[in-house]
Amino acid sequence: MTEYVAIDSTVFDLVGYDEKRQVLEVHYIASGYTFAYEGVPMEEFESLLDAKSKDKYLQYITDSYEGYRINAKQSR
């Protein structure tokens, strides 16, 4: 089951993580879309939550893992 956490960022506002499937879900503010990144270890999710610059750490994740859009545009 995916649990979501609110994030204080100018790029994204929610992240969710499914430990069993190792899928990180990210809701982007500007586009309103949520993307899923597969094969992300729990340690990466925890590091994102602990990162001083969450935007920079998310960029590392998006550069390192395959992502795809999982929903229609949403506003939060």
SULCORVEN-V584622 format. One line per field, one symbol per residue. phi: phi as a letter, one per 20 degrees, with the letter a starting at -180 (. if undefined). psi: psi as a letter, one per 20 degrees, with the letter a starting at -180 (. if undefined). burial: + if it has 16 or more other ideal C-beta (glycine too) atoms within 10 Angstrom, else -. A space follows every 50 residues. Layout:
phi->???
psi->???
burial->???
//
This chain:
phi->.eddcfcebedbccccbdffeldddceeffenedddcemefgfffffffe ffdffffffgfffdcfcbfdbfgcdd
psi->pppqpppnqigqiqqqpohgilppppopgghjqpqppqjoqhhgghhghi qgnhghhhggghhhqpqqpjrrpqq.
burial->------+-+--+-+++++---+++++++-----++++--+---++--+-- ---+--++--+---+-+---------
//
